[in-house]
């Protein structure tokens, strides 16, 4: 029974790790599809494409750096939440033991 519990826990952890590491697919690329500061990033990208100067390039790079920071913060928040959920789930799963109830031997007296 103990090895079955360990196998189940490891399988769930491996599946979660695979989900967490799986790359996200974007139709138009990460820069245009991510909703965080999308209007600002789109405007800077448009300005850089229209007038490629060092100022527009640095503004675009700053927006991409903000996007990278945001995605890292979201990933860390998800990871911390999943680890906390896993810790509680593993504890409850490991400590779960069905309790046996004794049959009721007392008869009601009439």
DRENROGU-950364 format. One record per residue: x, y, z of N, C-alpha, C in turn. Coordinates in Angstrom, 1 decimal. Layout:
N
> X / Y / Z / X / Y / Z / X / Y / Z
...
This chain:
110
> 0.8 / -1.2 / 0.0 / 0.0 / 0.0 / 0.0 / 0.9 / 1.3 / 0.0
> 2.0 / 1.2 / 0.7 / 2.9 / 2.4 / 0.8 / 3.5 / 2.7 / -0.6
> 3.9 / 1.6 / -1.3 / 4.5 / 1.9 / -2.6 / 3.5 / 2.4 / -3.6
> 2.2 / 2.0 / -3.5 / 1.2 / 2.5 / -4.3 / 1.0 / 4.0 / -4.1
> 1.0 / 4.4 / -2.8 / 0.8 / 5.8 / -2.5 / 2.0 / 6.6 / -3.1
> 3.2 / 6.1 / -2.9 / 4.4 / 6.8 / -3.4 / 4.3 / 6.9 / -5.0
> 3.9 / 5.8 / -5.6 / 3.7 / 5.8 / -7.1 / 2.7 / 6.9 / -7.5
> 1.6 / 6.9 / -6.9 / 0.5 / 7.9 / -7.2 / 1.0 / 9.3 / -7.0
> 1.7 / 9.6 / -5.9 / 2.2 / 10.9 / -5.6 / 3.3 / 11.3 / -6.7
> 4.2 / 10.4 / -7.0 / 5.2 / 10.7 / -8.0 / 4.6 / 10.9 / -9.4
> 3.6 / 10.2 / -9.7 / 2.9 / 10.3 / -11.0 / 2.3 / 11.7 / -11.1
> 1.6 / 12.1 / -10.1 / 0.9 / 13.4 / -10.1 / 2.0 / 14.5 / -10.1
> 3.1 / 14.4 / -9.4 / 4.1 / 15.4 / -9.4 / 4.8 / 15.5 / -10.8
> 5.0 / 14.4 / -11.5 / 5.6 / 14.4 / -12.8 / 4.7 / 15.0 / -13.8
> 3.4 / 14.8 / -13.7 / 2.4 / 15.4 / -14.6 / 2.3 / 16.9 / -14.4
> 2.4 / 17.3 / -13.1 / 2.4 / 18.8 / -12.8 / 3.6 / 19.4 / -13.4
> 4.8 / 18.8 / -13.2 / 6.0 / 19.3 / -13.7 / 6.0 / 19.4 / -15.3
> 5.4 / 18.4 / -15.9 / 5.3 / 18.4 / -17.4 / 4.4 / 19.6 / -17.8
> 3.3 / 19.8 / -17.1 / 2.4 / 20.9 / -17.4 / 3.1 / 22.2 / -17.2
> 3.8 / 22.3 / -16.2 / 4.5 / 23.6 / -15.8 / 5.6 / 23.9 / -16.9
> 6.3 / 22.9 / -17.3 / 7.4 / 23.2 / -18.3 / 6.9 / 23.2 / -19.7
> 5.7 / 22.8 / -20.0 / 5.3 / 22.7 / -21.4 / 5.2 / 24.1 / -22.0
> 5.7 / 24.3 / -23.2 / 5.8 / 25.7 / -23.7 / 4.4 / 26.1 / -24.1
> 4.2 / 27.4 / -23.9 / 2.9 / 28.0 / -24.3 / 2.9 / 28.3 / -25.8
> 1.9 / 28.1 / -26.5 / 1.8 / 28.3 / -27.9 / 1.1 / 29.6 / -28.2
> 1.6 / 30.5 / -29.0 / 1.0 / 31.8 / -29.4 / 0.8 / 31.8 / -30.9
> -0.3 / 32.3 / -31.3 / -0.7 / 32.4 / -32.7 / 0.2 / 33.5 / -33.4
> 0.3 / 34.6 / -32.8 / 1.0 / 35.7 / -33.4 / 2.3 / 36.0 / -32.7
> 2.7 / 35.2 / -31.8 / 4.0 / 35.4 / -31.1 / 3.7 / 35.9 / -29.7
> 4.6 / 35.8 / -28.8 / 4.5 / 36.1 / -27.4 / 4.3 / 37.6 / -27.2
> 4.9 / 38.4 / -28.1 / 4.8 / 39.9 / -27.9 / 3.4 / 40.4 / -28.2
> 2.7 / 39.8 / -29.1 / 1.4 / 40.4 / -29.5 / 0.3 / 39.7 / -28.8
> 0.4 / 38.4 / -28.4 / -0.7 / 37.7 / -27.8 / -0.8 / 37.8 / -26.3
> 0.2 / 38.1 / -25.6 / 0.1 / 38.2 / -24.2 / -0.7 / 39.5 / -23.8
> -1.7 / 39.4 / -23.0 / -2.6 / 40.5 / -22.7 / -2.0 / 41.6 / -21.8
> -0.9 / 41.3 / -21.0 / -0.3 / 42.2 / -20.1 / 0.3 / 43.4 / -20.9
> -0.1 / 44.6 / -20.7 / 0.4 / 45.8 / -21.3 / 0.4 / 45.7 / -22.8
> -0.6 / 45.0 / -23.4 / -0.6 / 44.7 / -24.8 / -0.7 / 46.0 / -25.7
> -1.5 / 46.9 / -25.3 / -1.7 / 48.2 / -26.0 / -0.4 / 49.0 / -26.0
> 0.3 / 49.1 / -24.9 / 1.5 / 49.8 / -24.8 / 2.6 / 49.2 / -25.6
> 2.7 / 47.8 / -25.5 / 3.7 / 47.1 / -26.2 / 3.5 / 47.2 / -27.7
> 2.2 / 47.1 / -28.1 / 1.8 / 47.2 / -29.6 / 2.2 / 48.6 / -30.1
> 1.9 / 49.6 / -29.3 / 2.2 / 51.0 / -29.8 / 3.8 / 51.2 / -30.0
> 4.5 / 50.7 / -29.0 / 6.0 / 50.8 / -29.1 / 6.5 / 50.0 / -30.3
> 6.0 / 48.8 / -30.5 / 6.4 / 47.9 / -31.6 / 6.1 / 48.6 / -32.9
> 4.9 / 49.2 / -33.0 / 4.5 / 49.9 / -34.2 / 5.4 / 51.1 / -34.5
> 5.7 / 51.9 / -33.4 / 6.7 / 53.0 / -33.5 / 8.1 / 52.5 / -34.0
> 8.5 / 51.4 / -33.4 / 9.8 / 50.9 / -33.8 / 9.8 / 50.4 / -35.2
> 8.8 / 49.8 / -35.7 / 8.7 / 49.4 / -37.1 / 8.6 / 50.5 / -38.1
> 7.9 / 51.6 / -37.7 / 7.8 / 52.8 / -38.5 / 9.1 / 53.6 / -38.6
> 9.7 / 53.8 / -37.4 / 10.9 / 54.6 / -37.3 / 11.9 / 53.9 / -36.5
> 12.7 / 53.0 / -37.1 / 13.7 / 52.3 / -36.3 / 14.9 / 53.1 / -35.8
> 14.7 / 53.7 / -34.7 / 15.8 / 54.5 / -34.1 / 16.2 / 53.8 / -32.8
> 17.3 / 54.3 / -32.2 / 17.8 / 53.7 / -30.9 / 16.8 / 54.0 / -29.8
> 16.1 / 55.1 / -29.9 / 15.1 / 55.5 / -28.8 / 13.9 / 54.5 / -28.9
> 13.4 / 54.2 / -30.1 / 12.2 / 53.3 / -30.2 / 12.7 / 51.9 / -29.9
> 13.9 / 51.5 / -30.3 / 14.4 / 50.2 / -29.9 / 14.5 / 50.0 / -28.4
> 15.0 / 51.0 / -27.7 / 15.2 / 51.0 / -26.3 / 13.8 / 50.9 / -25.6
> 12.8 / 51.7 / -26.1 / 11.5 / 51.6 / -25.6 / 10.9 / 50.3 / -25.8
> 11.1 / 49.7 / -26.9 / 10.6 / 48.3 / -27.2 / 11.3 / 47.3 / -26.3
> 12.6 / 47.4 / -26.1 / 13.3 / 46.5 / -25.2 / 12.8 / 46.6 / -23.8
> 12.5 / 47.9 / -23.4 / 11.9 / 48.1 / -22.0 / 10.6 / 47.4 / -21.9
> 9.7 / 47.5 / -22.9 / 8.4 / 46.8 / -22.8 / 8.6 / 45.3 / -22.8
> 9.5 / 44.8 / -23.5 / 9.8 / 43.3 / -23.5 / 10.3 / 42.9 / -22.2
> 11.2 / 43.7 / -21.6 / 11.7 / 43.4 / -20.2 / 10.6 / 43.4 / -19.2
> 9.6 / 44.3 / -19.3 / 8.5 / 44.3 / -18.4 / 7.6 / 43.1 / -18.6
> 7.5 / 42.7 / -19.9 / 6.7 / 41.4 / -20.1 / 7.4 / 40.2 / -19.5
> 8.7 / 40.2 / -19.7 / 9.5 / 39.0 / -19.1 / 9.3 / 39.0 / -17.6
> 9.4 / 40.2 / -17.0 / 9.3 / 40.3 / -15.5 / 7.9 / 39.8 / -15.1
> 6.9 / 40.3 / -15.8 / 5.5 / 39.9 / -15.5 / 5.3 / 38.4 / -15.6
> 5.8 / 37.8 / -16.7 / 5.6 / 36.4 / -16.9 / 6.4 / 35.6 / -15.8
> 7.5 / 36.1 / -15.4 / 8.3 / 35.4 / -14.3 / 7.5 / 35.4 / -13.0
> 6.9 / 36.6 / -12.7 / 6.1 / 36.7 / -11.5 / 4.9 / 35.8 / -11.5
> 4.2 / 35.7 / -12.6 / 3.1 / 34.8 / -12.8 / 3.5 / 33.4 / -12.6
> 4.6 / 33.0 / -13.2 / 5.1 / 31.7 / -13.1 / 5.5 / 31.3 / -11.6
> 6.1 / 32.3 / -10.9 / 6.5 / 32.0 / -9.5 / 5.2 / 31.9 / -8.7
> 4.2 / 32.7 / -8.9 / 3.0 / 32.7 / -8.2 / 2.3 / 31.3 / -8.4
> 2.3 / 30.9 / -9.6 / 1.6 / 29.6 / -9.9 / 2.4 / 28.5 / -9.3
> 3.8 / 28.5 / -9.4 / 4.6 / 27.5 / -8.8 / 4.4 / 27.4 / -7.2
> 4.4 / 28.6 / -6.6 / 4.2 / 28.6 / -5.1 / 2.8 / 28.0 / -4.8
> 1.8 / 28.4 / -5.5 / 0.4 / 27.9 / -5.3 / 0.3 / 26.4 / -5.5
> 1.0 / 25.9 / -6.5 / 0.9 / 24.5 / -6.8 / 1.7 / 23.7 / -5.7
> 2.8 / 24.2 / -5.3 / 3.6 / 23.5 / -4.3 / 2.9 / 23.5 / -2.9
> 2.2 / 24.6 / -2.6 / 1.4 / 24.6 / -1.4 / 0.2 / 23.6 / -1.5
> -0.4 / 23.6 / -2.6 / -1.5 / 22.7 / -2.8 / -1.0 / 21.2 / -2.8
> 0.1 / 21.0 / -3.4 / 0.7 / 19.6 / -3.3 / 1.1 / 19.2 / -1.9
> 1.6 / 20.1 / -1.1 / 2.0 / 19.8 / 0.2 / 0.8 / 19.4 / 1.0
> -0.3 / 20.1 / 0.9 / -1.5 / 19.8 / 1.7 / -2.1 / 18.5 / 1.1
> -2.1 / 18.4 / -0.2 / -2.7 / 17.2 / -0.8 / -1.9 / 15.9 / -0.5
> -0.6 / 16.0 / -0.5 / 0.2 / 14.9 / -0.2 / 0.0 / 14.5 / 1.3
> 0.0 / 15.5 / 2.2 / -0.2 / 15.2 / 3.6 / -1.5 / 14.5 / 3.8
> -2.6 / 15.1 / 3.3 / -3.9 / 14.5 / 3.5 / -4.0 / 13.1 / 2.8
> -3.4 / 12.9 / 1.7 / -3.4 / 11.6 / 1.0 / -2.6 / 10.6 / 1.8
> -1.5 / 11.0 / 2.3 / -0.6 / 10.1 / 3.0 / -1.2 / 9.7 / 4.4
> -1.8 / 10.6 / 5.0 / -2.4 / 10.3 / 6.4 / -3.8 / 9.7 / 6.3
> -4.4 / 9.7 / 5.1 / -5.7 / 9.1 / 5.0 / -5.7 / 7.7 / 5.3
> -6.6 / 7.3 / 6.2 / -6.7 / 5.8 / 6.5 / -8.2 / 5.6 / 6.8
> -8.9 / 4.8 / 6.1 / -10.3 / 4.6 / 6.4 / -10.5 / 4.0 / 7.8
> -11.4 / 4.5 / 8.5 / -11.7 / 4.0 / 9.8 / -12.8 / 3.0 / 9.8
> -12.6 / 1.9 / 10.5 / -13.6 / 0.9 / 10.6 / -14.5 / 1.2 / 11.8
> -15.8 / 1.1 / 11.5 / -16.8 / 1.3 / 12.5 / -17.3 / -0.1 / 13.0
> -17.4 / -0.2 / 14.3 / -17.9 / -1.4 / 14.9 / -19.4 / -1.5 / 14.7
> -19.9 / -2.7 / 14.4 / -21.4 / -2.8 / 14.3 / -22.1 / -2.4 / 15.6
> -23.2 / -1.8 / 15.4 / -24.0 / -1.4 / 16.6 / -24.6 / -2.7 / 17.2
> -24.1 / -3.0 / 18.5 / -24.5 / -4.3 / 19.1 / -25.7 / -4.0 / 20.1
> -25.9 / -2.8 / 20.4 / -27.0 / -2.5 / 21.3 / -28.4 / -2.6 / 20.6
> -29.3 / -3.2 / 21.2 / -30.6 / -3.3 / 20.6 / -31.5 / -2.3 / 21.4
> -32.4 / -1.7 / 20.7 / -33.3 / -0.8 / 21.4 / -34.3 / -1.7 / 22.2
> -34.5 / -1.2 / 23.4 / -35.4 / -1.9 / 24.2 / -36.8 / -1.3 / 24.1
> -37.8 / -2.1 / 23.9 / -39.1 / -1.6 / 23.7 / -39.9 / -1.7 / 25.0
